[in-house]
Amino acid sequence: MKNIFIVVGMILPLCGILSAQENLFQLRSALSKNIETKSYQSVDNPSSSKKSPAVAVLYSLLIPGMGELYIDRFDQGKYSFIAEGSLWLGYISYRQYGLWIREDARNFSTAHAGAVTGGKNDQFFVDVSNFTNTYDYNEKKLRDRNPEKLYNVNSDYYWNWDSEFNRQEFRSLRVSSEKVLNNSKFIIGAIIVNHIISAVNAARLTRQYNKEHEDGLGSWWLESSLLGQGVKPDGIKLSVIHRF
């Protein structure tokens, strides 16, 4: 019976020693990880993590939203990016629709006035929509003393509407096409404004980003490490670090 108590008495101190050793190993491991992390932070140059406002602005001027993405703030840049896609889609739609109407109108003038549309500028179709035929147009220019603007009636600049109703119909189509095409120009203006807004926002966010990183300068922190090797340390070393 005494032997059993002796064995138990020896096991209990041994378990305590093993537990203490395990705790020391855990402490050393935790301190080592802490030292590695702090050492990395102290060596890291905060200026290397700064972002260039000029680069952010350039990116946003090229593609809205990309400047914000450059500084990891696409949560704000996505709105400019989505607006850019929507505006371009609107521009293409307006432009294509206006060209379709204009093409239909010019084909209508060929069918009902005999106008030759190939190689003609926009002013020619304005004149076709305003005058019944080339003779009426030339008479008006002679009265206005603008002989340099006359059309040759024996060339492909001759036209003659088959009815006043069809002339008015052509005029309505032409005006509609011009309005749609002019609206597409306003969308281009909106696209330019969207680029500028994104660039300004990217510059603002870049300054904010750099300021947040610079706030780490001048900070203090405490580092700890074990002294000595082996299971039993000689002590704990505490170091106060200041970041300049």
Stockholm file with secondary structure:
# STOCKHOLM 1.0

chainA/1-244         MKNIFIVVGMILPLCGILSAQENLFQLRSALSKNIETKSYQSVDNPSSSKKSPAVAVLYSLLIPGMGELYIDRFDQGKYSFIAEGSLWLGYISYRQYGLWIREDARNFSTAHAGAVTGGKNDQFFVDVSNFTNTYDYNEKKLRDRNPEKLYNVNSDYYWNWDSEFNRQEFRSLRVSSEKVLNNSKFIIGAIIVNHIISAVNAARLTRQYNKEHEDGLGSWWLESSLLGQGVKPDGIKLSVIHRF
#=GR chainA/1-244 SS CHHHHHHHHHHHHHHHHHHHHHHHHHHHHHHHHHHHHHHHHHHSCGGGGCCCHHHHHHHHHHSTTHHHHHTTCHHHHHHHHHHHHHHHHHHHHHHHHHHHHHHHHHHHHHHHHCCCCTTCCHHHHHHHHHCSBHHHHHHHHHHTTCGGGCCCTTTTTCCBCSCHHHHHHHHHHHHHHHHHHHHHHHHHHHHHHHHHHHHHHHHHHHHHHHHHHHTTTTCEEEEEEEESSSSSCSEEEEEEEECC
#=GC SS_cons         CHHHHHHHHHHHHHHHHHHHHHHHHHHHHHHHHHHHHHHHHHHSCGGGGCCCHHHHHHHHHHSTTHHHHHTTCHHHHHHHHHHHHHHHHHHHHHHHHHHHHHHHHHHHHHHHHCCCCTTCCHHHHHHHHHCSBHHHHHHHHHHTTCGGGCCCTTTTTCCBCSCHHHHHHHHHHHHHHHHHHHHHHHHHHHHHHHHHHHHHHHHHHHHHHHHHHHTTTTCEEEEEEEESSSSSCSEEEEEEEECC
//
